[in-house]
């Protein structure tokens, strides 16, 4: 069982041929709403790969909230620890163009979760094989979750996104930390490879199409990415984290789990929507096997 403590948002997606300049109005060619939020995305990614997922979070008493909960249930995710509050669900405004994205997140209900509510879920956390967190929740909630898991010997994945919320108080508690290159520079400075040495087989920096890098205790290891044709990169990092969690919870060695996560992430960018491209287990296995065919 994997528990995800994280955000649940509705993504409001606009696609345009080019990013508008400051003060400019540009014509878009697509608008849609798709379920998102880093927490929900990572939960869906792991669930599709066969993991038993329990979600901890909050949505609003609005149409988005109902739709988001239904979507999680449809993926087989347990939502008994997702509360509904008066007010709006979280949203993410996503602008897609030029093979990239720009995102503004409005937390909404996500920021209603409290450390006291996390304390009340100690039994759920302690019974988990692994707990995943991101930084789209109140920082005290993440800190308390890390502390409880540490006390009970439960492994954790902390995906430090957005990195502006990262605090040094997290450092003694996480088991695995999964920043991308930009987040790693914000947290550790430009020489993030030195930080890899300090956290062998625990800190992995994702590098987009190049793959991911970690330190195995003796040397730096670059786990190369898989060839892919990107349609929408929005959910790639979340797919990586969900897949990494699924692999680690199954007992895969760290390097193998990173490779598995790379394969899942490479598949996720080939379809539209953060959750739309998240693959099933069979597809990941086929992509990994195809590397040697």
N, C-alpha and C positions, 0 to 999 in steps of 0.2 A: 504493500500500500504506500502510495506517495501522496503527501499533502502539499497543496499549493496555497500559499498565503499571498494573495496578490490582487491586482486590479482587474476589473471587469468593465469594459467600455464598449460603446458603439462607435465604430469608425465611420466618419463621414468623409467619403473619398471623392476627390475631384481630380480628373486627369486633363492635362493640357499639353500642347505641343512644346511649350517652353515655359520656364519659370518667369513670372512677371517681374519686372524691375520695381524698385520702391516707388510707390505712388501710381503705378501703372495698372490699368484694368486689362486683363487678357481674356480671350475667349476659350472656354473649356469645351471638351468634347465628350465628357462622361461624368456623371454623378451617381453615386450609389451609397447605400449604407450596408456595412458588413460587421458582424460581431468581432470585437477585438479586446484590447487591454492586454498588457504583457502577461499578467497572471493567467487570464483565461486562455490566451494563445498557447502558453507553455503547457497548461493543463490539457488542452485539446491535442497538442502535438504528442504528449506522452500517452494519452488515452488511445489515440489511433495506432500507437505502436504496441498496444496490449497491456498497458499498466492500469492498475486499479487506482483511480484518482479521486481524491476528496478536495473540494474547493472551499477556501475560507476567504470571504470578502463581503461586498455589499453592492446592491443596486438600488435604484430609486423606485418609488411607486409611480412609474410612468410607463408608457408604451415600450420604450427601449428596455426597461427593466424586465418586463414580462418576456419580451423576445429573447433577451440575453439568457435568462434562466432556462427557457425552453430549449435554446440551442445547446447549452451545456448538458442538459438532461438527455438530449438526443444523441450526444456523444458518449453517453454512459457514465458521465461524471456525477459523483455524489454532491448534492448542493444543500444538504441539511444545515451546513454552517455558513451559508450565504444569507445575510439578512436583507430585508427590504425596509427602506426608510422613506419618510415623507421627503419629497424633493426629487431632484434630477439624478439620473444615472450619469456616470462618467462618460465623456465623449473624447474622441481624438479626431482632430481635423487634419486630414492627410492629403497633401498635394503631390501628385505623381507627374513627373515629366523627365525627359532626357535620361531615362533609365535609372532614375534616382527618386528619393522622396524627401519631403519636408513635413514635419509633424508638430502640431500644437495639441497638448493634452489638457483637458479641463477635468480635474479629478471627480467632482461631484460626490456621489455617495461613497466612493472609495475612501475618502478622507474621514468618514464617520466611524471607521473601525478604531477601537481603542486598545491600549495595552491590557486593560482589565478584561476585555473580551478574549484576548489571547490567553491570559491566565486561566480563564474558565475552560479553555480548550487544551489544557496541559495533557489530559489523557489522550486526546486525539493525536497530538504532536508526538508524545512519547511512544505511541503504538506504531508510528510510521517507520517505514524502512528508509525514507529520505524525505526531506522537506525542501521545497523550492520557494525562493522569494525574489522580488525585484524591488525597485525603489519608486514605484508609482503609488505607494502606500505611505501613511505617516511614518516618519523615521522612528519614533518611539515604538511603534508596532513591530517594525523589523528588528529593532534592537531586542525587544522582549522575546520575540520568537527565536532569535539566535541564542539568547541566554537559556531559554527553556530546553531547546534541542541540545545545547552543549551540556547542560546539567544531566540530561537523560541519555547521552551518548548517541544521539540520532544524527546521522550525517545531513549536512545542509548544502544546497547550492544557492549562492547569492549572486544574482545577475545584477551588477551595479548600474542599472539604467533607469532613469537618467543619472549620470555620474555626479551631477551637482549635489545630489542628496547623500553621497557617500561620506562617511565619517570614520575617523581612525578608531572610534569605539567598536567598530565591527571587526577589526583585525584579529583580536584574540579568539573569536567565536566561530567564524565560518569554516566549513570543511573545504568547499570548492568555491572559487571566485572566477567569474566568466565575463570579463569586460571585452569589448571590441577594442581595436587599436586606439581609437580616439578616446574612449573611456579610460583605457590603461594609462595614456599620457596625462589625462586630467587627474587621475588618482595618484600615480607613481612618478610622473614627470616623463620627459622624453626617453629616458633610459629605462624603459619598463622591462627590458630583458634582464636587468639586474634584479628586479623584483621577482621574476620567474625563478631565479636561483634561490631566493629566500623562501619560496613556497613550492618546493618540488612536488610534482604530481597533485597539486592543489589549485594552482593558478594557471588558467589557460586563456590566452588572448586570441580572439577570433580575428581573422585577417581577410574576410570576404572571400573572393574567388581563390585566393592563395591558400586558404585552409585555416589552420589554427596552430599555435605554437605553445609549448610548455617545456619545462625542465624536468628531466626524469631522475635527478639526483646525481647524474654524472655528466650529462650533456644536454644542450638545447635540442628539442625535437620539433621539426616542422611536419605536421601531418597535412599533406597536400590536399587541396580541395578537389572536387570532381568536376569534370567538364559539364557545363550547363549553358542553356540559353535563357537568360533572365527575361521574364515578362513583368514581374512585380517583386521587388526585394523586401517589401514591408515586413513579412513575417519570418525572414531567414534566421535572424538571431534568436527569436523565440522558439523556432523549430529546433535549432541547435541545442538550446537549453533543455527543452522537453525531451529530446532524444538522448541527450547526455544523461539526464536523470533516469530515463527508462533503462539505459544500458548499465549504469552504475548500480541501480537497485537490483538488477539481475545478477550482479557480481562480476561483470566484465572488467578486465584490467583497464586502467585509466587510458592508456594509449589507444586501445581497441575501442573504448567507449567514445573517445574523441573522433576517431575515424567513422564510427557509426553515426555520430552526430553530424559530421561533415556531409555524409551521404544523404541524410534526411534533409539537411538545409539546402543542398544542391537541387533536390527535387521540389522543394517548397517554392522556389522562385520561378518555377516554370508555369505557374497558374496565377490567376488574379486573386487578390485578397489575402490578408494575413493568415486566415485559417483555411482559405479555399484550396491552397496548394499543399497543405500539410499531408504527408504521405502515410499510407498504411505500411505495415511491417513487410509485406511481400515485396513492395516496390523498393524499399530500402535494401533488402537482402539482394534483390536482383541488380541494383546499381552497384553494390559492393562486389558482387560476383563478376559483373561485367568488366570491372577493371582488369581482370586477369584473363578475359576471354580473347 
